[in-house]
């Protein structure tokens, strides 16, 4: 059945709005048995817009949260550090951002920012940081800091004394160290190629 606005409706389906390609007309989509949303509009031109059920659910159900963390790492003497920001997933964590420095003395500052996504049907994100450092050791070590689950943006400061903290290594450190390994390998290769 066609209404006065020029949109097509299919009986028995749930509807939503979609703009016609290049025209900005409001279009009503209806749920079809083939799990696709489809319509035909004959208003000056014939246009067809299709959206899969999977894409439609993703657009409706995922969560997006801005995460911004600044802070200071302290250690007596010289040390290197890498701070990576992540969104926790069950298998492969989402890498968001990194800040790093070499040869910091007594203290080093970092700032990381990213957009954390989660879904389907999730109502929150689970951001965390991995901190790799050489404070008090000749070989880098790693520990994790987890933020509370949230559906609202995070803008906070987190200062950590690398010699006096209770944070421990987590599974995310394996992924962080793998990225660091690749970065270091690429940096060495680039240095070797310099004339």
TORBA-10611 format. One line per field, with one value per atom (N, C-alpha, C): residue number from 0; residue in three letters; atom name; x, y, z. Coordinates in pm, 1 decimal. Layout:
<sites>
k	c(NUM|...)
r	c(ALA|...)
a	c(CA|...)
x	c(X|...)
y	c(Y|...)
z	c(Z|...)
</sites>
This chain:
<sites>
k	c(0|0|0|1|1|1|2|2|2|3|3|3|4|4|4|5|5|5|6|6|6|7|7|7|8|8|8|9|9|9|10|10|10|11|11|11|12|12|12|13|13|13|14|14|14|15|15|15|16|16|16|17|17|17|18|18|18|19|19|19|20|20|20|21|21|21|22|22|22|23|23|23|24|24|24|25|25|25|26|26|26|27|27|27|28|28|28|29|29|29|30|30|30|31|31|31|32|32|32|33|33|33|34|34|34|35|35|35|36|36|36|37|37|37|38|38|38|39|39|39|40|40|40|41|41|41|42|42|42|43|43|43|44|44|44|45|45|45|46|46|46|47|47|47|48|48|48|49|49|49|50|50|50|51|51|51|52|52|52|53|53|53|54|54|54|55|55|55|56|56|56|57|57|57|58|58|58|59|59|59|60|60|60|61|61|61|62|62|62|63|63|63|64|64|64|65|65|65|66|66|66|67|67|67|68|68|68|69|69|69|70|70|70|71|71|71|72|72|72|73|73|73|74|74|74|75|75|75|76|76|76|77|77|77|78|78|78|79|79|79|80|80|80|81|81|81|82|82|82|83|83|83|84|84|84|85|85|85|86|86|86|87|87|87|88|88|88|89|89|89|90|90|90|91|91|91|92|92|92|93|93|93|94|94|94|95|95|95|96|96|96|97|97|97|98|98|98|99|99|99|100|100|100|101|101|101|102|102|102|103|103|103|104|104|104|105|105|105|106|106|106|107|107|107|108|108|108|109|109|109|110|110|110|111|111|111|112|112|112|113|113|113|114|114|114|115|115|115|116|116|116|117|117|117|118|118|118|119|119|119|120|120|120|121|121|121|122|122|122|123|123|123|124|124|124|125|125|125|126|126|126|127|127|127|128|128|128|129|129|129|130|130|130|131|131|131|132|132|132|133|133|133|134|134|134|135|135|135|136|136|136|137|137|137|138|138|138|139|139|139|140|140|140|141|141|141|142|142|142|143|143|143|144|144|144|145|145|145|146|146|146|147|147|147|148|148|148|149|149|149|150|150|150|151|151|151|152|152|152|153|153|153|154|154|154|155|155|155|156|156|156|157|157|157|158|158|158|159|159|159|160|160|160|161|161|161|162|162|162|163|163|163|164|164|164|165|165|165|166|166|166|167|167|167|168|168|168|169|169|169|170|170|170|171|171|171|172|172|172|173|173|173|174|174|174|175|175|175|176|176|176|177|177|177|178|178|178|179|179|179|180|180|180|181|181|181|182|182|182|183|183|183|184|184|184|185|185|185|186|186|186|187|187|187|188|188|188|189|189|189|190|190|190|191|191|191|192|192|192|193|193|193|194|194|194)
r	c(UNK|UNK|UNK|UNK|UNK|UNK|UNK|UNK|UNK|UNK|UNK|UNK|UNK|UNK|UNK|UNK|UNK|UNK|UNK|UNK|UNK|UNK|UNK|UNK|UNK|UNK|UNK|UNK|UNK|UNK|UNK|UNK|UNK|UNK|UNK|UNK|UNK|UNK|UNK|UNK|UNK|UNK|UNK|UNK|UNK|UNK|UNK|UNK|UNK|UNK|UNK|UNK|UNK|UNK|UNK|UNK|UNK|UNK|UNK|UNK|UNK|UNK|UNK|UNK|UNK|UNK|UNK|UNK|UNK|UNK|UNK|UNK|UNK|UNK|UNK|UNK|UNK|UNK|UNK|UNK|UNK|UNK|UNK|UNK|UNK|UNK|UNK|UNK|UNK|UNK|UNK|UNK|UNK|UNK|UNK|UNK|UNK|UNK|UNK|UNK|UNK|UNK|UNK|UNK|UNK|UNK|UNK|UNK|UNK|UNK|UNK|UNK|UNK|UNK|UNK|UNK|UNK|UNK|UNK|UNK|UNK|UNK|UNK|UNK|UNK|UNK|UNK|UNK|UNK|UNK|UNK|UNK|UNK|UNK|UNK|UNK|UNK|UNK|UNK|UNK|UNK|UNK|UNK|UNK|UNK|UNK|UNK|UNK|UNK|UNK|UNK|UNK|UNK|UNK|UNK|UNK|UNK|UNK|UNK|UNK|UNK|UNK|UNK|UNK|UNK|UNK|UNK|UNK|UNK|UNK|UNK|UNK|UNK|UNK|UNK|UNK|UNK|UNK|UNK|UNK|UNK|UNK|UNK|UNK|UNK|UNK|UNK|UNK|UNK|UNK|UNK|UNK|UNK|UNK|UNK|UNK|UNK|UNK|UNK|UNK|UNK|UNK|UNK|UNK|UNK|UNK|UNK|UNK|UNK|UNK|UNK|UNK|UNK|UNK|UNK|UNK|UNK|UNK|UNK|UNK|UNK|UNK|UNK|UNK|UNK|UNK|UNK|UNK|UNK|UNK|UNK|UNK|UNK|UNK|UNK|UNK|UNK|UNK|UNK|UNK|UNK|UNK|UNK|UNK|UNK|UNK|UNK|UNK|UNK|UNK|UNK|UNK|UNK|UNK|UNK|UNK|UNK|UNK|UNK|UNK|UNK|UNK|UNK|UNK|UNK|UNK|UNK|UNK|UNK|UNK|UNK|UNK|UNK|UNK|UNK|UNK|UNK|UNK|UNK|UNK|UNK|UNK|UNK|UNK|UNK|UNK|UNK|UNK|UNK|UNK|UNK|UNK|UNK|UNK|UNK|UNK|UNK|UNK|UNK|UNK|UNK|UNK|UNK|UNK|UNK|UNK|UNK|UNK|UNK|UNK|UNK|UNK|UNK|UNK|UNK|UNK|UNK|UNK|UNK|UNK|UNK|UNK|UNK|UNK|UNK|UNK|UNK|UNK|UNK|UNK|UNK|UNK|UNK|UNK|UNK|UNK|UNK|UNK|UNK|UNK|UNK|UNK|UNK|UNK|UNK|UNK|UNK|UNK|UNK|UNK|UNK|UNK|UNK|UNK|UNK|UNK|UNK|UNK|UNK|UNK|UNK|UNK|UNK|UNK|UNK|UNK|UNK|UNK|UNK|UNK|UNK|UNK|UNK|UNK|UNK|UNK|UNK|UNK|UNK|UNK|UNK|UNK|UNK|UNK|UNK|UNK|UNK|UNK|UNK|UNK|UNK|UNK|UNK|UNK|UNK|UNK|UNK|UNK|UNK|UNK|UNK|UNK|UNK|UNK|UNK|UNK|UNK|UNK|UNK|UNK|UNK|UNK|UNK|UNK|UNK|UNK|UNK|UNK|UNK|UNK|UNK|UNK|UNK|UNK|UNK|UNK|UNK|UNK|UNK|UNK|UNK|UNK|UNK|UNK|UNK|UNK|UNK|UNK|UNK|UNK|UNK|UNK|UNK|UNK|UNK|UNK|UNK|UNK|UNK|UNK|UNK|UNK|UNK|UNK|UNK|UNK|UNK|UNK|UNK|UNK|UNK|UNK|UNK|UNK|UNK|UNK|UNK|UNK|UNK|UNK|UNK|UNK|UNK|UNK|UNK|UNK|UNK|UNK|UNK|UNK|UNK|UNK|UNK|UNK|UNK|UNK|UNK|UNK|UNK|UNK|UNK|UNK|UNK|UNK|UNK|UNK|UNK|UNK|UNK|UNK|UNK|UNK|UNK|UNK|UNK|UNK|UNK|UNK|UNK|UNK|UNK|UNK|UNK|UNK|UNK|UNK|UNK|UNK|UNK|UNK|UNK|UNK|UNK|UNK|UNK|UNK|UNK|UNK|UNK|UNK|UNK|UNK|UNK|UNK|UNK|UNK|UNK|UNK|UNK|UNK|UNK|UNK|UNK|UNK|UNK|UNK|UNK|UNK|UNK|UNK|UNK|UNK|UNK|UNK|UNK|UNK|UNK|UNK|UNK|UNK|UNK|UNK|UNK|UNK|UNK|UNK|UNK|UNK|UNK|UNK|UNK|UNK|UNK|UNK|UNK|UNK|UNK|UNK|UNK|UNK|UNK|UNK|UNK|UNK|UNK)
a	c(N|CA|C|N|CA|C|N|CA|C|N|CA|C|N|CA|C|N|CA|C|N|CA|C|N|CA|C|N|CA|C|N|CA|C|N|CA|C|N|CA|C|N|CA|C|N|CA|C|N|CA|C|N|CA|C|N|CA|C|N|CA|C|N|CA|C|N|CA|C|N|CA|C|N|CA|C|N|CA|C|N|CA|C|N|CA|C|N|CA|C|N|CA|C|N|CA|C|N|CA|C|N|CA|C|N|CA|C|N|CA|C|N|CA|C|N|CA|C|N|CA|C|N|CA|C|N|CA|C|N|CA|C|N|CA|C|N|CA|C|N|CA|C|N|CA|C|N|CA|C|N|CA|C|N|CA|C|N|CA|C|N|CA|C|N|CA|C|N|CA|C|N|CA|C|N|CA|C|N|CA|C|N|CA|C|N|CA|C|N|CA|C|N|CA|C|N|CA|C|N|CA|C|N|CA|C|N|CA|C|N|CA|C|N|CA|C|N|CA|C|N|CA|C|N|CA|C|N|CA|C|N|CA|C|N|CA|C|N|CA|C|N|CA|C|N|CA|C|N|CA|C|N|CA|C|N|CA|C|N|CA|C|N|CA|C|N|CA|C|N|CA|C|N|CA|C|N|CA|C|N|CA|C|N|CA|C|N|CA|C|N|CA|C|N|CA|C|N|CA|C|N|CA|C|N|CA|C|N|CA|C|N|CA|C|N|CA|C|N|CA|C|N|CA|C|N|CA|C|N|CA|C|N|CA|C|N|CA|C|N|CA|C|N|CA|C|N|CA|C|N|CA|C|N|CA|C|N|CA|C|N|CA|C|N|CA|C|N|CA|C|N|CA|C|N|CA|C|N|CA|C|N|CA|C|N|CA|C|N|CA|C|N|CA|C|N|CA|C|N|CA|C|N|CA|C|N|CA|C|N|CA|C|N|CA|C|N|CA|C|N|CA|C|N|CA|C|N|CA|C|N|CA|C|N|CA|C|N|CA|C|N|CA|C|N|CA|C|N|CA|C|N|CA|C|N|CA|C|N|CA|C|N|CA|C|N|CA|C|N|CA|C|N|CA|C|N|CA|C|N|CA|C|N|CA|C|N|CA|C|N|CA|C|N|CA|C|N|CA|C|N|CA|C|N|CA|C|N|CA|C|N|CA|C|N|CA|C|N|CA|C|N|CA|C|N|CA|C|N|CA|C|N|CA|C|N|CA|C|N|CA|C|N|CA|C|N|CA|C|N|CA|C|N|CA|C|N|CA|C|N|CA|C|N|CA|C|N|CA|C|N|CA|C|N|CA|C|N|CA|C|N|CA|C|N|CA|C|N|CA|C|N|CA|C|N|CA|C|N|CA|C|N|CA|C|N|CA|C|N|CA|C|N|CA|C|N|CA|C|N|CA|C|N|CA|C|N|CA|C|N|CA|C|N|CA|C|N|CA|C|N|CA|C|N|CA|C|N|CA|C|N|CA|C|N|CA|C|N|CA|C|N|CA|C|N|CA|C|N|CA|C|N|CA|C|N|CA|C|N|CA|C)
x	c(85.2|0.0|88.4|55.0|135.1|63.0|135.2|71.5|99.8|49.2|60.1|202.6|287.8|426.1|512.6|454.6|530.7|614.5|586.1|662.5|579.5|648.5|579.7|577.9|466.6|452.2|413.5|473.9|437.4|368.1|248.6|170.7|244.9|233.4|285.2|428.8|496.5|638.3|658.9|771.7|809.2|883.8|875.0|930.7|1037.7|1123.8|1222.6|1247.2|1330.3|1352.2|1487.7|1493.6|1617.5|1606.7|1712.7|1710.6|1734.2|1654.3|1673.7|1807.1|1873.4|2005.8|2004.6|2076.8|2096.6|1978.5|1863.8|1745.7|1698.6|1732.4|1693.5|1548.3|1478.5|1339.2|1330.6|1236.2|1218.6|1158.2|1218.3|1173.7|1137.4|1030.5|991.7|1039.7|1114.1|1162.9|1078.0|1059.3|980.2|1057.6|1035.4|1107.5|1046.2|1130.2|1084.5|1131.1|1063.5|1103.1|1245.9|1302.4|1438.3|1542.8|1501.7|1591.0|1662.5|1598.4|1647.7|1537.1|1578.6|1484.7|1489.8|1375.3|1375.2|1253.6|1269.3|1154.5|1178.2|1072.6|1083.0|1008.3|1067.6|1006.7|999.4|881.0|865.7|818.3|912.7|884.7|991.3|964.6|1058.2|1154.6|1209.0|1301.1|1269.8|1314.3|1301.9|1427.8|1413.1|1529.9|1506.1|1609.9|1602.2|1706.2|1664.6|1756.5|1743.0|1852.1|1849.7|1947.5|1906.2|1992.6|1975.5|2082.5|2072.6|2032.8|1971.8|1931.7|2053.6|2165.3|2287.9|2336.8|2339.8|2384.5|2289.6|2160.5|2061.2|2074.3|2097.0|2113.8|2241.3|2349.9|2475.4|2458.7|2388.0|2367.7|2284.9|2196.0|2106.6|2164.2|2241.4|2272.5|2414.1|2506.3|2641.4|2654.3|2757.2|2783.1|2914.3|2917.9|3039.5|3068.0|3189.4|3226.6|3364.7|3376.7|3507.5|3583.7|3709.8|3794.2|3921.9|3946.1|4065.6|4131.6|4259.5|4331.2|4465.5|4492.0|4621.7|4682.8|4813.4|4873.0|5023.4|5076.7|5220.5|5268.5|5378.4|5444.7|5572.2|5593.1|5711.6|5798.7|5930.5|6030.5|6161.8|6233.0|6363.6|6463.9|6518.0|6614.9|6554.1|6626.1|6584.3|6503.1|6401.5|6319.2|6249.0|6212.1|6130.3|5989.1|5892.4|5755.9|5671.3|5570.7|5468.7|5333.6|5243.5|5107.3|5012.6|4942.8|4846.7|4705.4|4611.7|4470.5|4394.8|4306.0|4232.6|4085.6|4006.3|3869.6|3866.5|3826.7|3835.0|3729.5|3773.0|3684.6|3718.1|3632.3|3652.0|3774.2|3802.6|3914.5|4026.9|4004.6|4107.1|4067.6|4145.7|4111.6|4132.1|4053.2|4062.0|4166.2|4270.2|4375.5|4327.9|4333.9|4281.7|4390.1|4492.0|4591.8|4714.5|4824.0|4948.5|5024.5|5092.2|5189.5|5313.1|5430.8|5553.5|5666.5|5770.1|5889.2|6007.8|6126.3|6251.4|6334.9|6400.6|6491.9|6427.8|6304.9|6243.7|6322.3|6332.2|6406.8|6313.6|6295.5|6212.5|6062.5|6021.1|5879.2|5859.8|5748.8|5713.6|5563.8|5522.8|5381.1|5326.2|5199.7|5135.9|4995.0|4944.0|4806.9|4757.6|4649.1|4592.3|4444.1|4395.4|4254.8|4206.5|4081.7|4023.0|3873.1|3809.0|3665.3|3646.0|3587.5|3564.7|3426.5|3422.4|3297.1|3269.6|3141.4|3103.8|2962.3|2926.3|2797.1|2816.3|2721.0|2581.2|2520.8|2413.1|2333.1|2412.5|2524.2|2600.5|2557.9|2555.6|2514.3|2631.3|2753.7|2869.3|2996.5|3104.3|3236.8|3326.1|3438.7|3530.0|3672.9|3704.2|3838.7|3942.9|4066.5|4177.2|4306.9|4410.7|4543.1|4642.6|4739.4|4857.2|4974.7|5057.0|5175.1|5298.1|5380.5|5507.5|5618.1|5711.8|5814.3|5940.8|6046.8|6175.6|6220.5|6126.9|6161.7|6211.7|6335.1|6389.3|6423.9|6425.6|6456.1|6522.7|6604.8|6670.1|6583.3|6481.7|6388.9|6250.0|6179.9|6046.7|5950.2|5869.7|5762.7|5630.4|5521.5|5390.2|5288.0|5199.2|5084.0|4964.5|4846.6|4721.9|4646.4|4577.0|4487.5|4350.7|4247.6|4112.8|4023.9|3948.2|3848.7|3715.4|3627.7|3494.5|3418.2|3333.3|3247.4|3164.5|3145.5|3074.7|3004.2|2899.4|2832.3|2842.9|2916.4|2937.7|3087.0|3120.4|3259.7|3347.7|3474.1|3574.4|3674.9|3696.6|3801.5|3863.6|3979.9|4034.6|4186.8|4242.2|4387.3|4424.1|4527.2|4573.4|4724.8|4770.0|4912.6|4952.5|5066.9|5110.1|5257.7|5287.5|5425.7|5467.9|5559.2|5596.9|5670.4|5716.7|5785.9|5694.8|5577.6|5485.1|5342.2|5308.4|5170.4|5134.0|5003.6|4955.6|4892.8|4912.4|4854.1|4935.6|4868.8|4933.9|4919.6|4995.3|4990.1|4854.9|4805.8|4682.0|4703.4|4603.1|4615.2|4640.3|4594.2|4616.2|4762.9|4847.4|4991.2|5050.9|5000.0|5050.7|5028.7|4910.2|4878.2|4958.7|4974.3|5052.3|5197.3|5255.0|5395.7|5415.6|5313.2|5322.5|5327.4|5247.1|5249.7|5384.1|5433.7|5563.4|5674.8|5669.3|5771.1|5772.8|5654.2|5645.7|5692.6|5655.0|5699.0|5851.2|5910.4|6055.4|6127.3|6073.2|6132.4|6128.1|6015.5|6002.8|6094.4|6109.0|6197.7|6342.9|6383.9|6520.2|6542.9|6442.4|6453.8|6464.4|6384.5|6389.8|6523.2|6579.6|6709.9|6820.1|6808.7|6910.9|6906.8|6789.4|6776.9|6824.0|6848.7|6893.3|7035.1|7064.6|7198.9|7304.5)
y	c(-118.9|0.0|123.2|226.2|346.6|462.8|539.9|653.9|780.8|893.3|1018.6|1069.9|1031.1|1079.1|1006.9|904.3|835.1|721.3|670.3|558.0|431.6|321.7|193.0|125.0|63.6|-11.6|-153.8|-248.4|-388.1|-429.9|-486.3|-522.9|-624.4|-608.4|-706.9|-686.7|-581.6|-562.4|-446.5|-448.5|-336.0|-237.2|-105.8|-5.6|76.8|138.8|233.4|331.4|435.8|539.1|526.2|559.0|557.1|665.2|740.3|843.7|783.2|829.9|787.6|837.1|753.9|786.7|918.2|1018.4|1143.2|1236.6|1196.8|1280.9|1327.9|1256.0|1297.4|1272.4|1188.5|1160.4|1059.4|1074.6|971.4|846.6|734.0|607.8|512.4|438.0|337.3|201.0|133.4|-0.8|-101.6|-219.1|-322.4|-452.0|-528.6|-653.3|-763.5|-824.6|-929.2|-1064.9|-1174.0|-1308.9|-1344.5|-1285.1|-1319.3|-1247.6|-1182.7|-1114.1|-996.1|-934.6|-810.6|-706.6|-582.7|-473.3|-411.5|-401.7|-356.7|-270.7|-177.8|-99.0|-51.9|-9.6|53.5|185.3|288.2|420.9|469.8|507.4|567.0|711.0|798.2|940.8|1017.0|1053.9|1112.4|1005.9|924.5|819.7|692.5|580.1|454.0|431.8|412.0|388.1|262.6|189.5|68.0|76.8|58.9|61.7|-68.6|-137.5|-263.9|-258.1|-307.4|-313.5|-450.0|-521.7|-653.8|-642.7|-746.0|-748.6|-735.0|-797.2|-790.2|-646.5|-572.6|-433.9|-347.3|-374.4|-295.1|-314.7|-438.3|-465.2|-401.9|-406.4|-346.9|-196.9|-129.5|14.5|48.9|-40.6|-11.0|-51.0|-159.8|-221.7|-198.2|-145.6|-131.0|-6.7|-6.2|104.7|171.4|304.3|379.4|476.3|470.8|554.2|615.0|745.5|811.5|784.6|744.9|717.6|800.1|887.3|971.0|960.6|921.5|904.0|975.3|1058.7|1124.0|1079.1|1086.0|1048.6|1061.1|1023.2|1030.4|897.8|848.7|729.1|773.1|724.5|764.8|644.2|670.0|566.9|637.4|592.6|650.9|605.9|701.0|668.2|676.3|618.1|623.0|499.1|517.8|403.2|434.1|327.4|335.9|289.5|335.5|289.1|298.4|213.9|213.7|194.1|286.9|277.0|255.5|144.4|113.4|110.5|166.0|168.5|65.2|-10.2|-120.1|-117.4|-188.4|-224.0|-375.1|-425.1|-568.6|-646.6|-752.5|-847.9|-988.1|-1082.0|-1217.5|-1284.5|-1255.0|-1322.1|-1223.8|-1137.3|-1044.1|-903.0|-841.6|-708.0|-604.0|-496.9|-389.7|-286.6|-270.0|-172.8|-33.7|63.4|197.2|302.6|302.6|409.5|371.6|445.9|420.4|550.4|559.8|666.2|599.8|648.6|582.5|683.7|644.5|729.5|642.0|688.6|621.7|717.0|660.6|739.5|844.2|819.4|911.3|905.0|1016.6|1022.2|1061.1|970.9|989.9|993.2|1052.5|1055.4|1069.1|1017.6|1027.4|1046.6|1126.6|1158.2|1087.3|1054.6|988.5|1044.9|1026.7|1066.0|973.1|903.5|811.9|842.1|821.4|848.4|750.3|709.5|623.3|613.0|562.1|534.9|385.4|350.1|209.6|167.7|56.3|4.3|-132.1|-161.1|-297.0|-323.7|-445.0|-490.1|-629.9|-698.8|-661.1|-680.7|-609.0|-624.5|-598.0|-527.3|-486.5|-346.1|-320.8|-189.4|-110.4|-163.8|-97.1|-139.1|-65.3|-102.8|-132.8|-199.0|-242.1|-199.5|-71.9|-24.9|-64.6|-80.7|-105.3|-59.5|-46.2|-8.0|-117.8|-133.5|-213.1|-117.0|-137.0|-53.5|-143.2|-122.9|-193.5|-96.5|-139.7|-47.1|-122.6|-45.9|-103.2|-47.1|1.9|56.0|-56.9|-47.1|-145.7|-278.5|-284.7|-410.9|-382.8|-476.1|-460.0|-511.2|-591.9|-643.6|-586.0|-542.9|-483.1|-579.4|-524.3|-599.3|-530.2|-600.9|-548.5|-575.5|-479.7|-500.6|-427.8|-454.6|-401.4|-318.7|-217.8|-138.4|-136.2|-183.2|-193.1|-81.1|-20.9|78.3|8.5|66.9|7.0|4.1|-95.6|-99.3|28.6|80.1|207.3|218.9|301.1|336.4|486.4|555.7|699.9|726.4|842.1|871.2|875.7|844.6|849.1|958.2|1047.6|1149.2|1160.1|1098.3|1086.9|1094.1|1108.4|1108.8|988.2|916.0|799.7|806.7|836.4|839.3|707.6|653.4|523.7|529.5|490.1|472.2|331.0|321.9|191.5|103.5|161.1|83.0|44.5|106.5|79.4|72.9|-37.2|-56.7|-203.8|-231.2|-366.7|-427.4|-363.0|-413.6|-531.4|-622.7|-746.1|-764.7|-857.6|-892.3|-955.2|-927.1|-989.3|-1043.4|-1109.6|-1168.7|-1061.2|-939.0|-830.5|-798.7|-831.5|-806.9|-886.8|-1006.9|-1087.7|-1015.4|-959.4|-887.7|-758.3|-689.0|-564.8|-591.0|-694.8|-727.2|-771.7|-836.4|-876.0|-752.5|-651.7|-526.7|-457.4|-452.6|-389.9|-459.4|-590.7|-667.2|-627.5|-619.0|-582.0|-438.8|-349.3|-210.5|-200.6|-270.8|-267.8|-325.1|-433.4|-495.3|-399.7|-330.9|-236.7|-115.9|-71.1|42.1|5.7|-114.5|-159.4|-172.9|-223.4|-239.2|-103.0|-6.2|128.4|193.6|171.3|228.6|168.0|37.0|-31.2|15.5|60.6|104.1|246.8|320.1|457.4|462.3|557.2|565.0|609.0)
z	c(0.0|0.0|0.0|-80.7|-91.9|-26.2|56.1|121.1|43.2|91.3|18.9|11.4|105.5|106.1|4.0|-59.5|-162.5|-111.3|9.1|62.6|53.2|40.4|29.4|164.2|197.4|321.9|287.1|356.9|341.5|469.8|456.6|574.3|659.1|791.6|884.8|922.7|874.3|905.6|998.8|1072.8|1156.3|1070.5|1097.5|1008.9|1076.0|993.0|1039.1|927.4|952.8|855.0|789.4|660.1|583.0|478.1|455.4|352.5|215.5|117.9|-20.0|-70.4|-150.2|-199.2|-275.1|-220.3|-289.8|-289.2|-228.9|-233.2|-97.1|10.0|143.4|175.6|94.3|125.2|238.1|331.3|434.8|373.7|404.2|346.4|458.9|442.3|540.4|493.9|581.0|550.2|624.8|568.4|632.9|637.5|741.6|762.2|676.0|592.0|503.7|554.4|513.8|559.1|522.8|419.0|377.1|460.1|570.4|662.2|596.8|502.2|446.5|453.0|462.3|460.8|321.4|256.1|118.6|93.7|3.9|-38.6|-180.5|-243.8|-373.8|-367.7|-418.1|-419.1|-562.9|-607.4|-738.5|-717.8|-709.9|-688.9|-765.8|-885.5|-981.0|-1035.4|-950.5|-993.7|-915.0|-967.9|-895.7|-814.5|-683.0|-597.9|-518.1|-491.9|-411.1|-301.7|-178.1|-64.7|10.0|33.4|104.7|220.7|334.8|452.6|516.1|534.9|594.8|740.7|792.4|932.4|1022.9|985.2|1065.5|1077.2|963.3|966.9|1048.2|1036.4|1108.6|1259.1|1302.1|1444.4|1497.0|1416.2|1460.2|1482.2|1390.0|1401.5|1523.9|1564.2|1674.0|1809.1|1812.8|1939.8|1992.2|1913.1|1963.9|2050.3|2136.5|2227.3|2186.2|2185.5|2153.6|2267.0|2322.0|2436.4|2413.5|2433.8|2427.8|2557.1|2543.2|2659.8|2647.4|2743.8|2744.5|2882.1|2883.5|3009.7|3000.6|3098.9|3112.6|3244.4|3253.6|3381.0|3384.1|3499.6|3523.6|3579.9|3526.5|3578.2|3648.4|3769.2|3845.3|3876.3|3877.4|3905.7|3935.6|4035.7|4064.7|3959.5|3887.3|3783.6|3644.6|3551.6|3411.0|3375.1|3291.0|3249.7|3117.6|3049.4|2927.7|2961.3|2883.9|2908.3|2782.0|2778.6|2673.6|2741.5|2719.2|2773.0|2656.0|2658.1|2552.0|2609.7|2532.9|2571.9|2488.8|2556.8|2492.8|2531.5|2449.0|2488.0|2496.9|2611.8|2638.3|2561.0|2495.1|2429.8|2480.0|2448.8|2499.9|2438.9|2312.8|2247.5|2216.5|2118.0|2074.5|2116.1|2204.8|2254.1|2144.2|2150.0|2051.1|2095.5|2015.3|2043.8|2002.9|2096.2|2071.0|2052.2|2138.3|2130.5|2211.9|2189.4|2262.1|2282.9|2396.3|2421.0|2479.9|2443.9|2488.4|2498.4|2571.8|2584.5|2622.4|2583.0|2620.0|2704.1|2803.6|2884.7|2972.4|3018.0|3113.8|3244.8|3313.4|3439.5|3553.1|3647.9|3766.8|3737.8|3629.3|3596.5|3444.7|3399.6|3257.9|3244.2|3147.5|3129.5|3006.2|3011.8|2899.1|2877.9|2757.8|2724.3|2614.3|2639.9|2540.8|2524.0|2402.7|2371.8|2266.8|2279.6|2178.3|2194.4|2090.4|2093.7|2113.1|2225.3|2257.1|2208.5|2135.6|2082.3|2143.3|2159.2|2197.1|2149.7|2135.5|2086.5|2031.8|1983.5|1983.9|2122.3|2145.7|2265.8|2392.7|2383.3|2500.1|2540.9|2669.8|2719.6|2776.9|2762.8|2821.8|2748.2|2774.4|2724.8|2844.5|2816.9|2923.5|2889.2|2905.3|2870.4|2975.0|2929.1|3020.8|2956.6|3037.4|2988.2|3020.0|2930.8|2961.4|2973.3|3074.4|3096.1|3091.3|2990.8|2978.2|3018.5|3101.7|3150.8|3190.2|3209.6|3250.7|3385.4|3465.0|3596.5|3687.7|3733.3|3825.1|3762.5|3630.2|3563.7|3429.4|3384.9|3255.8|3141.4|3175.6|3075.1|3100.3|2996.7|3016.3|3085.2|3172.8|3237.8|3205.4|3228.1|3189.8|3299.8|3321.1|3409.5|3350.0|3405.0|3350.3|3454.0|3403.4|3488.4|3420.2|3491.3|3436.5|3489.9|3400.2|3438.7|3461.7|3541.5|3559.4|3426.4|3410.7|3293.0|3286.7|3165.9|3155.1|3020.7|3017.8|2892.7|2867.7|2954.2|2939.2|2924.3|2871.4|2839.9|2965.4|2945.1|3051.3|3017.6|3109.7|3098.3|3236.8|3255.5|3390.2|3388.2|3505.8|3525.9|3611.5|3571.2|3647.0|3660.7|3782.2|3813.9|3879.7|3840.4|3893.6|3930.2|4052.2|4094.9|4053.3|3959.7|3904.8|4004.6|4114.4|4216.6|4332.5|4337.3|4447.3|4394.0|4336.7|4290.4|4308.0|4301.9|4324.3|4198.9|4085.0|3961.2|3909.0|3842.4|3797.9|3646.7|3599.3|3458.0|3424.6|3302.7|3256.7|3115.5|3061.5|2927.7|2821.7|2846.7|2751.6|2730.7|2828.2|2813.9|2698.9|2675.8|2564.2|2431.9|2415.8|2293.0|2283.3|2396.6|2398.6|2360.9|2416.9|2388.8|2244.3|2186.2|2046.0|1956.1|1988.3|1911.8|1929.1|2052.5|2079.2|2002.6|1997.4|1924.3|1777.0|1716.0|1575.2|1553.1|1645.6|1633.8|1641.1|1736.3|1753.8|1632.1|1579.1|1460.6|1341.6|1325.0|1213.5|1231.8|1357.2|1383.7|1352.3|1389.3|1360.4|1210.4|1139.4|994.8|926.5|975.5|916.9|942.8|1062.8|1096.4|1009.6|985.5|903.8|759.5|711.8|573.3|550.8|660.3|645.4|588.6|497.0|437.5|538.5)
</sites>
